[in-house]
Amino acid sequence: MSTDTTPQRVCFRLRVKPEMLDEYIERHSPVWPEMLEEIAASGRRNYSIFHVGGGELVGFYETDDDAASQAYLAASEVAARWEESMAPFFVALDGRADQNSEQFPEVFHLESQLAAARG
């Protein structure tokens, strides 16, 4: 785990086949309990996925060490089964969604800047 006490905030994008969006949403209502436990055990928290239209999804989570979280899920039998069951939903994705989503750099975080401004 990282020795930095600042959590990493990770934003990612995935694309679901629009004709499969309703089923994708249904599969997340709820996610398998054992998969929820694996996500938490990987160190991810404050995890959300949003549909922004046309099958495009944007997700966000916080973690203390994203590389360790990725490695944990990559080795998880439960996560492998979940990702295999979800693979048919995704457009132009090479490999597992939990390992290959498009990630974006953070450019602004209110709390960080407030803390710095307040000294």
Secondary structure as a PSIPRED ss2 file (coil, helix, strand):
# PSIPRED VFORMAT (PSIPRED V4.0)

   1 M C   1.000  0.000  0.000
   2 S C   1.000  0.000  0.000
   3 T C   1.000  0.000  0.000
   4 D C   1.000  0.000  0.000
   5 T C   1.000  0.000  0.000
   6 T C   1.000  0.000  0.000
   7 P C   1.000  0.000  0.000
   8 Q E   0.000  0.000  1.000
   9 R E   0.000  0.000  1.000
  10 V E   0.000  0.000  1.000
  11 C E   0.000  0.000  1.000
  12 F E   0.000  0.000  1.000
  13 R E   0.000  0.000  1.000
  14 L E   0.000  0.000  1.000
  15 R E   0.000  0.000  1.000
  16 V E   0.000  0.000  1.000
  17 K C   1.000  0.000  0.000
  18 P H   0.000  1.000  0.000
  19 E H   0.000  1.000  0.000
  20 M H   0.000  1.000  0.000
  21 L H   0.000  1.000  0.000
  22 D H   0.000  1.000  0.000
  23 E H   0.000  1.000  0.000
  24 Y H   0.000  1.000  0.000
  25 I H   0.000  1.000  0.000
  26 E H   0.000  1.000  0.000
  27 R H   0.000  1.000  0.000
  28 H C   1.000  0.000  0.000
  29 S C   1.000  0.000  0.000
  30 P C   1.000  0.000  0.000
  31 V C   1.000  0.000  0.000
  32 W C   1.000  0.000  0.000
  33 P H   0.000  1.000  0.000
  34 E H   0.000  1.000  0.000
  35 M H   0.000  1.000  0.000
  36 L H   0.000  1.000  0.000
  37 E H   0.000  1.000  0.000
  38 E H   0.000  1.000  0.000
  39 I H   0.000  1.000  0.000
  40 A H   0.000  1.000  0.000
  41 A H   0.000  1.000  0.000
  42 S C   1.000  0.000  0.000
  43 G C   1.000  0.000  0.000
  44 R C   1.000  0.000  0.000
  45 R E   0.000  0.000  1.000
  46 N E   0.000  0.000  1.000
  47 Y E   0.000  0.000  1.000
  48 S E   0.000  0.000  1.000
  49 I E   0.000  0.000  1.000
  50 F E   0.000  0.000  1.000
  51 H E   0.000  0.000  1.000
  52 V E   0.000  0.000  1.000
  53 G E   0.000  0.000  1.000
  54 G C   1.000  0.000  0.000
  55 G C   1.000  0.000  0.000
  56 E E   0.000  0.000  1.000
  57 L E   0.000  0.000  1.000
  58 V E   0.000  0.000  1.000
  59 G E   0.000  0.000  1.000
  60 F E   0.000  0.000  1.000
  61 Y E   0.000  0.000  1.000
  62 E E   0.000  0.000  1.000
  63 T E   0.000  0.000  1.000
  64 D C   1.000  0.000  0.000
  65 D C   1.000  0.000  0.000
  66 D H   0.000  1.000  0.000
  67 A H   0.000  1.000  0.000
  68 A H   0.000  1.000  0.000
  69 S H   0.000  1.000  0.000
  70 Q H   0.000  1.000  0.000
  71 A H   0.000  1.000  0.000
  72 Y H   0.000  1.000  0.000
  73 L H   0.000  1.000  0.000
  74 A H   0.000  1.000  0.000
  75 A H   0.000  1.000  0.000
  76 S C   1.000  0.000  0.000
  77 E H   0.000  1.000  0.000
  78 V H   0.000  1.000  0.000
  79 A H   0.000  1.000  0.000
  80 A H   0.000  1.000  0.000
  81 R H   0.000  1.000  0.000
  82 W H   0.000  1.000  0.000
  83 E H   0.000  1.000  0.000
  84 E H   0.000  1.000  0.000
  85 S H   0.000  1.000  0.000
  86 M H   0.000  1.000  0.000
  87 A H   0.000  1.000  0.000
  88 P H   0.000  1.000  0.000
  89 F H   0.000  1.000  0.000
  90 F E   0.000  0.000  1.000
  91 V C   1.000  0.000  0.000
  92 A C   1.000  0.000  0.000
  93 L C   1.000  0.000  0.000
  94 D C   1.000  0.000  0.000
  95 G C   1.000  0.000  0.000
  96 R C   1.000  0.000  0.000
  97 A H   0.000  1.000  0.000
  98 D H   0.000  1.000  0.000
  99 Q H   0.000  1.000  0.000
 100 N H   0.000  1.000  0.000
 101 S C   1.000  0.000  0.000
 102 E E   0.000  0.000  1.000
 103 Q E   0.000  0.000  1.000
 104 F E   0.000  0.000  1.000
 105 P C   1.000  0.000  0.000
 106 E C   1.000  0.000  0.000
 107 V C   1.000  0.000  0.000
 108 F C   1.000  0.000  0.000
 109 H C   1.000  0.000  0.000
 110 L H   0.000  1.000  0.000
 111 E H   0.000  1.000  0.000
 112 S H   0.000  1.000  0.000
 113 Q H   0.000  1.000  0.000
 114 L H   0.000  1.000  0.000
 115 A H   0.000  1.000  0.000
 116 A H   0.000  1.000  0.000
 117 A H   0.000  1.000  0.000
 118 R H   0.000  1.000  0.000
 119 G C   1.000  0.000  0.000
